[in-house]
C-alpha cells in the first residue's frame, strides 16, 4: 500500500465541514467531543474485529463444516 487512499469530494467536504465545527467549539466542548469520538472509534474497531472473527469462523459460536 504505497499509494495513499484518495478521498472522494464528498469525504473531503465532510472533513472540511467537521474542521469548521470544531473551530467553533469551546475548549471544553472540543475535549468532550474528542473523547466521544475516540470511544466511537474503539467501538467500531471492536465491531470490525468481531465481524471478521465471525466471518472467518474464528469465534466460539462458529461451527466448522466437515
N, CA, C and O atoms as a CHARMM CRD file, in Angstrom:
* protein
*
  264
    1    1 UNK  N      0.82600  -1.18800   0.00000 PROA 1      0.00000
    2    1 UNK  CA     0.00000   0.00000   0.00000 PROA 1      0.00000
    3    1 UNK  C      0.87000   1.25100   0.00000 PROA 1      0.00000
    4    1 UNK  O      0.83200   2.04100   0.94300 PROA 1      0.00000
    5    2 UNK  N      1.63100   1.42100  -1.03200 PROA 2      0.00000
    6    2 UNK  CA     2.47900   2.59600  -1.14400 PROA 2      0.00000
    7    2 UNK  C      1.67800   3.83900  -1.51500 PROA 2      0.00000
    8    2 UNK  O      2.03500   4.95700  -1.14400 PROA 2      0.00000
    9    3 UNK  N      0.58300   3.62600  -2.25800 PROA 3      0.00000
   10    3 UNK  CA    -0.23700   4.73800  -2.72300 PROA 3      0.00000
   11    3 UNK  C     -1.27200   5.10100  -1.64900 PROA 3      0.00000
   12    3 UNK  O     -2.02700   4.23500  -1.20600 PROA 3      0.00000
   13    4 UNK  N     -1.31400   6.37400  -1.22400 PROA 4      0.00000
   14    4 UNK  CA    -2.30500   6.75300  -0.20900 PROA 4      0.00000
   15    4 UNK  C     -3.72700   6.66000  -0.76500 PROA 4      0.00000
   16    4 UNK  O     -3.94900   6.80600  -1.96700 PROA 4      0.00000
   17    5 UNK  N     -4.66700   6.42000   0.11600 PROA 5      0.00000
   18    5 UNK  CA    -6.07300   6.33400  -0.27400 PROA 5      0.00000
   19    5 UNK  C     -6.56600   7.72400  -0.63400 PROA 5      0.00000
   20    5 UNK  O     -6.36100   8.67900   0.11500 PROA 5      0.00000
   21    6 UNK  N     -7.21800   7.83200  -1.78600 PROA 6      0.00000
   22    6 UNK  CA    -7.77700   9.10900  -2.20200 PROA 6      0.00000
   23    6 UNK  C     -9.22700   9.20500  -1.73500 PROA 6      0.00000
   24    6 UNK  O    -10.01000   8.27000  -1.90700 PROA 6      0.00000
   25    7 UNK  N     -9.56800  10.33300  -1.15200 PROA 7      0.00000
   26    7 UNK  CA   -10.91700  10.55500  -0.66000 PROA 7      0.00000
   27    7 UNK  C    -11.77700  11.16900  -1.75300 PROA 7      0.00000
   28    7 UNK  O    -11.29700  11.91600  -2.60600 PROA 7      0.00000
   29    8 UNK  N    -13.06000  10.83100  -1.70400 PROA 8      0.00000
   30    8 UNK  CA   -13.99800  11.41600  -2.65900 PROA 8      0.00000
   31    8 UNK  C    -14.21500  12.88800  -2.31400 PROA 8      0.00000
   32    8 UNK  O    -13.84500  13.34300  -1.23200 PROA 8      0.00000
   33    9 UNK  N    -14.81300  13.61900  -3.23600 PROA 9      0.00000
   34    9 UNK  CA   -15.11700  15.02900  -2.96800 PROA 9      0.00000
   35    9 UNK  C    -16.06100  15.16100  -1.77800 PROA 9      0.00000
   36    9 UNK  O    -15.93200  16.08100  -0.97100 PROA 9      0.00000
   37   10 UNK  N    -17.00500  14.24000  -1.67700 PROA 10     0.00000
   38   10 UNK  CA   -17.94500  14.26400  -0.55800 PROA 10     0.00000
   39   10 UNK  C    -17.20900  14.07100   0.77100 PROA 10     0.00000
   40   10 UNK  O    -17.51100  14.75000   1.75300 PROA 10     0.00000
   41   11 UNK  N    -16.24500  13.14700   0.80100 PROA 11     0.00000
   42   11 UNK  CA   -15.47300  12.90800   2.01600 PROA 11     0.00000
   43   11 UNK  C    -14.60400  14.11600   2.35300 PROA 11     0.00000
   44   11 UNK  O    -14.48300  14.48100   3.52200 PROA 11     0.00000
   45   12 UNK  N    -14.00200  14.73400   1.35000 PROA 12     0.00000
   46   12 UNK  CA   -13.19400  15.92800   1.57200 PROA 12     0.00000
   47   12 UNK  C    -14.04700  17.06500   2.11600 PROA 12     0.00000
   48   12 UNK  O    -13.62100  17.78800   3.01700 PROA 12     0.00000
   49   13 UNK  N    -15.25300  17.22500   1.57100 PROA 13     0.00000
   50   13 UNK  CA   -16.16900  18.25100   2.06000 PROA 13     0.00000
   51   13 UNK  C    -16.54800  17.98000   3.50800 PROA 13     0.00000
   52   13 UNK  O    -16.60800  18.89800   4.32700 PROA 13     0.00000
   53   14 UNK  N    -16.80400  16.71300   3.81600 PROA 14     0.00000
   54   14 UNK  CA   -17.17500  16.32800   5.17500 PROA 14     0.00000
   55   14 UNK  C    -16.06800  16.67900   6.16200 PROA 14     0.00000
   56   14 UNK  O    -16.34700  17.16300   7.25900 PROA 14     0.00000
   57   15 UNK  N    -14.83000  16.44300   5.78500 PROA 15     0.00000
   58   15 UNK  CA   -13.69000  16.77400   6.64800 PROA 15     0.00000
   59   15 UNK  C    -13.60900  18.28200   6.86200 PROA 15     0.00000
   60   15 UNK  O    -13.38700  18.74600   7.98000 PROA 15     0.00000
   61   16 UNK  N    -13.79000  19.03700   5.79400 PROA 16     0.00000
   62   16 UNK  CA   -13.72200  20.49900   5.90800 PROA 16     0.00000
   63   16 UNK  C    -14.85700  21.02500   6.79400 PROA 16     0.00000
   64   16 UNK  O    -14.64900  21.92400   7.60900 PROA 16     0.00000
   65   17 UNK  N    -16.04100  20.46700   6.63200 PROA 17     0.00000
   66   17 UNK  CA   -17.18100  20.85800   7.46300 PROA 17     0.00000
   67   17 UNK  C    -16.91400  20.52900   8.93300 PROA 17     0.00000
   68   17 UNK  O    -17.20800  21.32800   9.82300 PROA 17     0.00000
   69   18 UNK  N    -16.35600  19.34900   9.17100 PROA 18     0.00000
   70   18 UNK  CA   -16.01100  18.92100  10.52900 PROA 18     0.00000
   71   18 UNK  C    -15.01100  19.89500  11.14700 PROA 18     0.00000
   72   18 UNK  O    -15.16300  20.29300  12.30200 PROA 18     0.00000
   73   19 UNK  N    -13.99700  20.27600  10.38700 PROA 19     0.00000
   74   19 UNK  CA   -12.97900  21.20600  10.88700 PROA 19     0.00000
   75   19 UNK  C    -13.61000  22.53800  11.28800 PROA 19     0.00000
   76   19 UNK  O    -13.23100  23.12700  12.30100 PROA 19     0.00000
   77   20 UNK  N    -14.56000  23.00600  10.50700 PROA 20     0.00000
   78   20 UNK  CA   -15.24700  24.26100  10.81500 PROA 20     0.00000
   79   20 UNK  C    -16.03900  24.13300  12.11700 PROA 20     0.00000
   80   20 UNK  O    -16.02100  25.03700  12.95200 PROA 20     0.00000
   81   21 UNK  N    -16.72700  23.01300  12.28400 PROA 21     0.00000
   82   21 UNK  CA   -17.49700  22.78500  13.50700 PROA 21     0.00000
   83   21 UNK  C    -16.58900  22.78200  14.73200 PROA 21     0.00000
   84   21 UNK  O    -16.91700  23.38200  15.75500 PROA 21     0.00000
   85   22 UNK  N    -15.44900  22.10600  14.62700 PROA 22     0.00000
   86   22 UNK  CA   -14.52500  22.01500  15.75200 PROA 22     0.00000
   87   22 UNK  C    -13.94100  23.38900  16.08600 PROA 22     0.00000
   88   22 UNK  O    -13.75900  23.71400  17.25900 PROA 22     0.00000
   89   23 UNK  N    -13.64800  24.18900  15.07500 PROA 23     0.00000
   90   23 UNK  CA   -13.10200  25.53400  15.31100 PROA 23     0.00000
   91   23 UNK  C    -14.04600  26.38500  16.14300 PROA 23     0.00000
   92   23 UNK  O    -13.61100  27.22900  16.92600 PROA 23     0.00000
   93   24 UNK  N    -15.34300  26.15600  15.96900 PROA 24     0.00000
   94   24 UNK  CA   -16.34100  26.96400  16.66000 PROA 24     0.00000
   95   24 UNK  C    -16.67300  26.44100  18.05300 PROA 24     0.00000
   96   24 UNK  O    -17.50000  27.03500  18.74500 PROA 24     0.00000
   97   25 UNK  N    -16.05200  25.35000  18.48000 PROA 25     0.00000
   98   25 UNK  CA   -16.30600  24.78500  19.80700 PROA 25     0.00000
   99   25 UNK  C    -15.41500  25.45100  20.84500 PROA 25     0.00000
  100   25 UNK  O    -14.32900  25.94400  20.54100 PROA 25     0.00000
  101   26 UNK  N    -15.90600  25.45100  22.07200 PROA 26     0.00000
  102   26 UNK  CA   -15.05300  25.88800  23.17200 PROA 26     0.00000
  103   26 UNK  C    -14.03500  24.77200  23.44300 PROA 26     0.00000
  104   26 UNK  O    -14.17200  23.65800  22.93800 PROA 26     0.00000
  105   27 UNK  N    -13.03200  25.08200  24.23200 PROA 27     0.00000
  106   27 UNK  CA   -12.00100  24.09900  24.56700 PROA 27     0.00000
  107   27 UNK  C    -12.63000  22.88000  25.24900 PROA 27     0.00000
  108   27 UNK  O    -12.29700  21.74100  24.92200 PROA 27     0.00000
  109   28 UNK  N    -13.53400  23.12400  26.19100 PROA 28     0.00000
  110   28 UNK  CA   -14.19100  22.03100  26.91700 PROA 28     0.00000
  111   28 UNK  C    -15.07100  21.19400  25.98100 PROA 28     0.00000
  112   28 UNK  O    -15.06800  19.96500  26.05400 PROA 28     0.00000
  113   29 UNK  N    -15.81600  21.86100  25.11100 PROA 29     0.00000
  114   29 UNK  CA   -16.65000  21.13200  24.15500 PROA 29     0.00000
  115   29 UNK  C    -15.79400  20.24600  23.24200 PROA 29     0.00000
  116   29 UNK  O    -16.14300  19.10100  22.95700 PROA 29     0.00000
  117   30 UNK  N    -14.67300  20.80200  22.79600 PROA 30     0.00000
  118   30 UNK  CA   -13.78400  20.04900  21.90900 PROA 30     0.00000
  119   30 UNK  C    -13.20200  18.83100  22.63000 PROA 30     0.00000
  120   30 UNK  O    -13.08000  17.75900  22.03700 PROA 30     0.00000
  121   31 UNK  N    -12.84800  18.99100  23.89200 PROA 31     0.00000
  122   31 UNK  CA   -12.31500  17.85900  24.65000 PROA 31     0.00000
  123   31 UNK  C    -13.37200  16.77200  24.82300 PROA 31     0.00000
  124   31 UNK  O    -13.08300  15.59300  24.62200 PROA 31     0.00000
  125   32 UNK  N    -14.58400  17.15400  25.19100 PROA 32     0.00000
  126   32 UNK  CA   -15.66800  16.18600  25.34600 PROA 32     0.00000
  127   32 UNK  C    -15.95100  15.47000  24.02400 PROA 32     0.00000
  128   32 UNK  O    -16.13100  14.25300  23.98000 PROA 32     0.00000
  129   33 UNK  N    -15.98400  16.24900  22.97200 PROA 33     0.00000
  130   33 UNK  CA   -16.24900  15.69000  21.65500 PROA 33     0.00000
  131   33 UNK  C    -15.16300  14.69900  21.25300 PROA 33     0.00000
  132   33 UNK  O    -15.45600  13.64000  20.69800 PROA 33     0.00000
  133   34 UNK  N    -13.91700  15.04200  21.53400 PROA 34     0.00000
  134   34 UNK  CA   -12.79400  14.17800  21.18800 PROA 34     0.00000
  135   34 UNK  C    -12.86500  12.84600  21.93200 PROA 34     0.00000
  136   34 UNK  O    -12.58300  11.79800  21.35200 PROA 34     0.00000
  137   35 UNK  N    -13.23100  12.87700  23.18900 PROA 35     0.00000
  138   35 UNK  CA   -13.36600  11.64200  23.96700 PROA 35     0.00000
  139   35 UNK  C    -14.48500  10.77600  23.38700 PROA 35     0.00000
  140   35 UNK  O    -14.32100   9.56300  23.25500 PROA 35     0.00000
  141   36 UNK  N    -15.61500  11.38400  23.04200 PROA 36     0.00000
  142   36 UNK  CA   -16.73200  10.62800  22.45400 PROA 36     0.00000
  143   36 UNK  C    -16.34200  10.04800  21.08900 PROA 36     0.00000
  144   36 UNK  O    -16.68700   8.91200  20.76300 PROA 36     0.00000
  145   37 UNK  N    -15.63200  10.83100  20.31400 PROA 37     0.00000
  146   37 UNK  CA   -15.18500  10.36700  19.00100 PROA 37     0.00000
  147   37 UNK  C    -14.23600   9.18000  19.14000 PROA 37     0.00000
  148   37 UNK  O    -14.33700   8.20900  18.38900 PROA 37     0.00000
  149   38 UNK  N    -13.32200   9.25700  20.09200 PROA 38     0.00000
  150   38 UNK  CA   -12.38600   8.16300  20.32200 PROA 38     0.00000
  151   38 UNK  C    -13.12800   6.90100  20.76300 PROA 38     0.00000
  152   38 UNK  O    -12.80800   5.79600  20.32400 PROA 38     0.00000
  153   39 UNK  N    -14.11300   7.07600  21.62600 PROA 39     0.00000
  154   39 UNK  CA   -14.92100   5.93100  22.07200 PROA 39     0.00000
  155   39 UNK  C    -15.61500   5.27900  20.87700 PROA 39     0.00000
  156   39 UNK  O    -15.64300   4.05200  20.77700 PROA 39     0.00000
  157   40 UNK  N    -16.16600   6.06800  19.98500 PROA 40     0.00000
  158   40 UNK  CA   -16.80900   5.52500  18.79100 PROA 40     0.00000
  159   40 UNK  C    -15.81700   4.78100  17.91100 PROA 40     0.00000
  160   40 UNK  O    -16.15800   3.75000  17.33100 PROA 40     0.00000
  161   41 UNK  N    -14.59800   5.28900  17.80200 PROA 41     0.00000
  162   41 UNK  CA   -13.56900   4.62300  17.00400 PROA 41     0.00000
  163   41 UNK  C    -13.22800   3.24900  17.59800 PROA 41     0.00000
  164   41 UNK  O    -13.06500   2.27400  16.86500 PROA 41     0.00000
  165   42 UNK  N    -13.12400   3.18200  18.91700 PROA 42     0.00000
  166   42 UNK  CA   -12.81100   1.92300  19.58700 PROA 42     0.00000
  167   42 UNK  C    -13.95000   0.92500  19.40600 PROA 42     0.00000
  168   42 UNK  O    -13.70700  -0.25500  19.15500 PROA 42     0.00000
  169   43 UNK  N    -15.18600   1.39200  19.53300 PROA 43     0.00000
  170   43 UNK  CA   -16.34800   0.51800  19.33600 PROA 43     0.00000
  171   43 UNK  C    -16.38400   0.01000  17.89800 PROA 43     0.00000
  172   43 UNK  O    -16.65800  -1.16800  17.66600 PROA 43     0.00000
  173   44 UNK  N    -16.11300   0.88000  16.93700 PROA 44     0.00000
  174   44 UNK  CA   -16.09600   0.47500  15.52600 PROA 44     0.00000
  175   44 UNK  C    -15.02000  -0.58900  15.27900 PROA 44     0.00000
  176   44 UNK  O    -15.26000  -1.58300  14.59300 PROA 44     0.00000
  177   45 UNK  N    -13.85100  -0.36500  15.84000 PROA 45     0.00000
  178   45 UNK  CA   -12.76600  -1.33000  15.67100 PROA 45     0.00000
  179   45 UNK  C    -13.13600  -2.68700  16.26900 PROA 45     0.00000
  180   45 UNK  O    -12.89300  -3.72500  15.65300 PROA 45     0.00000
  181   46 UNK  N    -13.72200  -2.68000  17.46300 PROA 46     0.00000
  182   46 UNK  CA   -14.12900  -3.93200  18.10400 PROA 46     0.00000
  183   46 UNK  C    -15.21500  -4.63200  17.28200 PROA 46     0.00000
  184   46 UNK  O    -15.21900  -5.85700  17.16300 PROA 46     0.00000
  185   47 UNK  N    -16.13400  -3.84600  16.71700 PROA 47     0.00000
  186   47 UNK  CA   -17.18800  -4.40300  15.87900 PROA 47     0.00000
  187   47 UNK  C    -16.59300  -5.05800  14.64100 PROA 47     0.00000
  188   47 UNK  O    -16.98300  -6.17100  14.28600 PROA 47     0.00000
  189   48 UNK  N    -15.65400  -4.38700  13.97700 PROA 48     0.00000
  190   48 UNK  CA   -14.98600  -4.96800  12.80900 PROA 48     0.00000
  191   48 UNK  C    -14.27400  -6.26200  13.17300 PROA 48     0.00000
  192   48 UNK  O    -14.33600  -7.24300  12.43200 PROA 48     0.00000
  193   49 UNK  N    -13.59600  -6.26200  14.32000 PROA 49     0.00000
  194   49 UNK  CA   -12.89000  -7.46700  14.74100 PROA 49     0.00000
  195   49 UNK  C    -13.85100  -8.62300  14.95600 PROA 49     0.00000
  196   49 UNK  O    -13.58400  -9.74700  14.53300 PROA 49     0.00000
  197   50 UNK  N    -14.97000  -8.34500  15.61400 PROA 50     0.00000
  198   50 UNK  CA   -15.96700  -9.39400  15.85600 PROA 50     0.00000
  199   50 UNK  C    -16.56200  -9.90000  14.54700 PROA 50     0.00000
  200   50 UNK  O    -16.74300 -11.10500  14.37100 PROA 50     0.00000
  201   51 UNK  N    -16.86800  -8.98200  13.62400 PROA 51     0.00000
  202   51 UNK  CA   -17.41300  -9.38400  12.33300 PROA 51     0.00000
  203   51 UNK  C    -16.42800 -10.24400  11.55200 PROA 51     0.00000
  204   51 UNK  O    -16.81300 -11.24500  10.94700 PROA 51     0.00000
  205   52 UNK  N    -15.15900  -9.85400  11.56700 PROA 52     0.00000
  206   52 UNK  CA   -14.14400 -10.64000  10.86600 PROA 52     0.00000
  207   52 UNK  C    -13.96100 -12.00900  11.50200 PROA 52     0.00000
  208   52 UNK  O    -13.84500 -13.01100  10.79600 PROA 52     0.00000
  209   53 UNK  N    -13.93200 -12.06000  12.82600 PROA 53     0.00000
  210   53 UNK  CA   -13.80600 -13.35000  13.51300 PROA 53     0.00000
  211   53 UNK  C    -14.95900 -14.26400  13.13200 PROA 53     0.00000
  212   53 UNK  O    -14.76500 -15.44800  12.85500 PROA 53     0.00000
  213   54 UNK  N    -16.15400 -13.70400  13.12000 PROA 54     0.00000
  214   54 UNK  CA   -17.33900 -14.49500  12.76700 PROA 54     0.00000
  215   54 UNK  C    -17.26600 -14.94300  11.30900 PROA 54     0.00000
  216   54 UNK  O    -17.51900 -16.10700  10.99600 PROA 54     0.00000
  217   55 UNK  N    -16.92100 -14.02100  10.43000 PROA 55     0.00000
  218   55 UNK  CA   -16.84600 -14.33300   9.00200 PROA 55     0.00000
  219   55 UNK  C    -15.80200 -15.40300   8.71700 PROA 55     0.00000
  220   55 UNK  O    -16.01100 -16.26400   7.86200 PROA 55     0.00000
  221   56 UNK  N    -14.69500 -15.35500   9.41600 PROA 56     0.00000
  222   56 UNK  CA   -13.60300 -16.30400   9.20200 PROA 56     0.00000
  223   56 UNK  C    -13.75600 -17.57400  10.03300 PROA 56     0.00000
  224   56 UNK  O    -12.92000 -18.47400   9.95800 PROA 56     0.00000
  225   57 UNK  N    -14.83600 -17.64600  10.83100 PROA 57     0.00000
  226   57 UNK  CA   -15.07300 -18.83400  11.63700 PROA 57     0.00000
  227   57 UNK  C    -14.14600 -18.95100  12.82900 PROA 57     0.00000
  228   57 UNK  O    -13.87000 -20.05900  13.28900 PROA 57     0.00000
  229   58 UNK  N    -13.66700 -17.83800  13.33200 PROA 58     0.00000
  230   58 UNK  CA   -12.74100 -17.85300  14.46200 PROA 58     0.00000
  231   58 UNK  C    -13.42000 -17.59400  15.80500 PROA 58     0.00000
  232   58 UNK  O    -12.78200 -17.70100  16.85200 PROA 58     0.00000
  233   59 UNK  N    -14.70500 -17.25700  15.78300 PROA 59     0.00000
  234   59 UNK  CA   -15.40200 -17.01600  17.04300 PROA 59     0.00000
  235   59 UNK  C    -15.88000 -18.33700  17.61900 PROA 59     0.00000
  236   59 UNK  O    -15.97100 -19.33900  16.91000 PROA 59     0.00000
  237   60 UNK  N    -16.18200 -18.33000  18.89100 PROA 60     0.00000
  238   60 UNK  CA   -16.56100 -19.57300  19.58600 PROA 60     0.00000
  239   60 UNK  C    -17.94600 -20.06900  19.17200 PROA 60     0.00000
  240   60 UNK  O    -18.28400 -21.22600  19.41800 PROA 60     0.00000
  241   61 UNK  N    -18.75400 -19.20400  18.54600 PROA 61     0.00000
  242   61 UNK  CA   -20.10000 -19.59800  18.13300 PROA 61     0.00000
  243   61 UNK  C    -20.11000 -20.30200  16.78500 PROA 61     0.00000
  244   61 UNK  O    -21.12700 -20.87800  16.39900 PROA 61     0.00000
  245   62 UNK  N    -19.00100 -20.26500  16.06700 PROA 62     0.00000
  246   62 UNK  CA   -18.95900 -20.84200  14.72900 PROA 62     0.00000
  247   62 UNK  C    -18.86500 -22.34800  14.80000 PROA 62     0.00000
  248   62 UNK  O    -18.25400 -22.90600  15.71100 PROA 62     0.00000
  249   63 UNK  N    -19.47100 -22.99300  13.83700 PROA 63     0.00000
  250   63 UNK  CA   -19.34200 -24.44300  13.71300 PROA 63     0.00000
  251   63 UNK  C    -18.59600 -24.72100  12.43100 PROA 63     0.00000
  252   63 UNK  O    -18.86600 -24.10600  11.39900 PROA 63     0.00000
  253   64 UNK  N    -17.66200 -25.64300  12.49500 PROA 64     0.00000
  254   64 UNK  CA   -16.84100 -25.97400  11.33500 PROA 64     0.00000
  255   64 UNK  C    -17.55900 -27.01100  10.49000 PROA 64     0.00000
  256   64 UNK  O    -17.99400 -28.04300  11.00100 PROA 64     0.00000
  257   65 UNK  N    -17.67900 -26.74700   9.23800 PROA 65     0.00000
  258   65 UNK  CA   -18.29500 -27.70300   8.31100 PROA 65     0.00000
  259   65 UNK  C    -17.25900 -28.74200   7.92300 PROA 65     0.00000
  260   65 UNK  O    -16.12900 -28.41100   7.56400 PROA 65     0.00000
  261   66 UNK  N    -17.65600 -29.98500   8.00100 PROA 66     0.00000
  262   66 UNK  CA   -16.71800 -31.05600   7.67400 PROA 66     0.00000
  263   66 UNK  C    -16.85400 -31.49900   6.23900 PROA 66     0.00000
  264   66 UNK  O    -16.13500 -32.39600   5.79900 PROA 66     0.00000
